[in-house]
Amino acid sequence: MVNQEQVAIVGMGVFLPGASTVDEYWRNIVSGADSITEIPPHRWDPSFHDGDGRTPDRTYGRRGGFVADSLDFDATALGIVPSSVSGMEPDQLVALAVAASAVDDAGGLRRLGDLERVGVILGRGGYLSPGLQRFDQRVRSVRQITGAVRELLPSARPEMLDRLREALLEPLGEFRPDTAIGLVPNLAASRVANRLDLGGPAYTVDAACASSLLAVDQAIGELARRRCDVVLAGGVHHCHDDTLWSMFTQLGALSPSQRISPFSRDADGLLIGEGTAIVVLKRFYDARRDGDRVYA
């Protein structure tokens, strides 16, 4: 006898190192593929990734998990203005793409039933992300640099400082007001719910490396309490920022051997990876009743 309160996985979506689709990810698992690689050349900063980790401005880390540089996703189809994409956090855009893929895998929005009873819960760490870093540079760093130059060179003319400011801002690209929502870390789940027109609870949770597991646990609770009939749950992390590498190096958590060896006596730390994975969860009884494909 199957407990009617068991929860079924009826849809999945991923964007992970070495796997941009669920099928690719499954093949990697079956074949035992190792998706940990050297840092891609275009992300490599020899002045930072070349040291013994004794000071915060250096790390011995040279390997990690890196997703593909591009994602096959039409953001405009879900109402994301093209001009705002460049300034958005990668987390938000990728989470939306993977969530849409998971919903499609579950048979589409129509198979989810009453969208007002569909929730979104995502695990996401509160790290300094690329978008926020650029915004901080725009708001604070540029002002600090121009201020320091003004103090060191009192003879510097205002037009010279203006040119310096423009030169510092140019690499950061254009900033538009509609970009701001894409920079708020805890709106990742809300953005997914808004763009997919889902009316259930939508929030993020942070339990460090266990964030996605906590998101799934919370989703099961929402289903058990009957607050939701379907929940999209998973984890999102797309932050290979120098500060994160430095933090794990200073903690002594980054593997000096550059190998991950869970449960091994040779284990000496972790390596940092990026990626997003989302599952569509539904009460098992409801899934069988509705004729859904049940993965597990």
Secondary structure in CASP SS format (residue, H / E / C, confidence):
PFRMAT SS
TARGET T0000
AUTHOR 0000-0000-0000
METHOD secondary structure of the structure
MODEL  1
M C 1.00
V C 1.00
N C 1.00
Q C 1.00
E C 1.00
Q C 1.00
V E 1.00
A E 1.00
I E 1.00
V E 1.00
G E 1.00
M E 1.00
G E 1.00
V E 1.00
F E 1.00
L E 1.00
P C 1.00
G C 1.00
A E 1.00
S C 1.00
T C 1.00
V H 1.00
D H 1.00
E H 1.00
Y H 1.00
W H 1.00
R H 1.00
N H 1.00
I H 1.00
V H 1.00
S H 1.00
G C 1.00
A C 1.00
D C 1.00
S C 1.00
I E 1.00
T E 1.00
E E 1.00
I C 1.00
P C 1.00
P H 1.00
H H 1.00
R H 1.00
W C 1.00
D C 1.00
P C 1.00
S C 1.00
F C 1.00
H C 1.00
D C 1.00
G C 1.00
D C 1.00
G C 1.00
R C 1.00
T C 1.00
P C 1.00
D C 1.00
R C 1.00
T C 1.00
Y C 1.00
G C 1.00
R C 1.00
R E 1.00
G E 1.00
G E 1.00
F C 1.00
V C 1.00
A C 1.00
D C 1.00
S C 1.00
L C 1.00
D C 1.00
F C 1.00
D C 1.00
A H 1.00
T H 1.00
A H 1.00
L H 1.00
G C 1.00
I C 1.00
V C 1.00
P H 1.00
S H 1.00
S H 1.00
V H 1.00
S C 1.00
G C 1.00
M C 1.00
E C 1.00
P H 1.00
D H 1.00
Q H 1.00
L H 1.00
V H 1.00
A H 1.00
L H 1.00
A H 1.00
V H 1.00
A H 1.00
A H 1.00
S H 1.00
A H 1.00
V H 1.00
D H 1.00
D H 1.00
A C 1.00
G C 1.00
G C 1.00
L H 1.00
R H 1.00
R H 1.00
L H 1.00
G C 1.00
D C 1.00
L H 1.00
E H 1.00
R H 1.00
V E 1.00
G E 1.00
V E 1.00
I E 1.00
L E 1.00
G E 1.00
R C 1.00
G C 1.00
G C 1.00
Y C 1.00
L C 1.00
S C 1.00
P H 1.00
G H 1.00
L H 1.00
Q H 1.00
R H 1.00
F H 1.00
D H 1.00
Q H 1.00
R H 1.00
V H 1.00
R H 1.00
S H 1.00
V H 1.00
R H 1.00
Q H 1.00
I H 1.00
T H 1.00
G H 1.00
A H 1.00
V H 1.00
R H 1.00
E H 1.00
L H 1.00
L C 1.00
P C 1.00
S C 1.00
A C 1.00
R C 1.00
P H 1.00
E H 1.00
M H 1.00
L H 1.00
D H 1.00
R H 1.00
L H 1.00
R H 1.00
E H 1.00
A H 1.00
L H 1.00
L H 1.00
E H 1.00
P H 1.00
L H 1.00
G C 1.00
E C 1.00
F C 1.00
R C 1.00
P H 1.00
D H 1.00
T H 1.00
A H 1.00
I H 1.00
G H 1.00
L H 1.00
V C 1.00
P H 1.00
N H 1.00
L H 1.00
A H 1.00
A H 1.00
S H 1.00
R H 1.00
V H 1.00
A H 1.00
N H 1.00
R H 1.00
L H 1.00
D C 1.00
L C 1.00
G C 1.00
G C 1.00
P C 1.00
A E 1.00
Y E 1.00
T E 1.00
V E 1.00
D C 1.00
A C 1.00
A H 1.00
C H 1.00
A H 1.00
S H 1.00
S H 1.00
L H 1.00
L H 1.00
A H 1.00
V H 1.00
D H 1.00
Q H 1.00
A H 1.00
I H 1.00
G H 1.00
E H 1.00
L H 1.00
A H 1.00
R C 1.00
R C 1.00
R C 1.00
C C 1.00
D C 1.00
V E 1.00
V E 1.00
L E 1.00
A E 1.00
G E 1.00
G E 1.00
V E 1.00
H E 1.00
H C 1.00
C C 1.00
H C 1.00
D C 1.00
D H 1.00
T H 1.00
L H 1.00
W H 1.00
S H 1.00
M H 1.00
F H 1.00
T H 1.00
Q H 1.00
L C 1.00
G C 1.00
A C 1.00
L E 1.00
S C 1.00
P C 1.00
S C 1.00
Q C 1.00
R C 1.00
I C 1.00
S C 1.00
P C 1.00
F C 1.00
S C 1.00
R C 1.00
D C 1.00
A C 1.00
D C 1.00
G C 1.00
L E 1.00
L C 1.00
I C 1.00
G E 1.00
E C 1.00
G E 1.00
T E 1.00
A E 1.00
I E 1.00
V E 1.00
V E 1.00
L E 1.00
K E 1.00
R E 1.00
F H 1.00
Y H 1.00
D H 1.00
A H 1.00
R H 1.00
R H 1.00
D C 1.00
G C 1.00
D C 1.00
R C 1.00
V C 1.00
Y C 1.00
A C 1.00
END
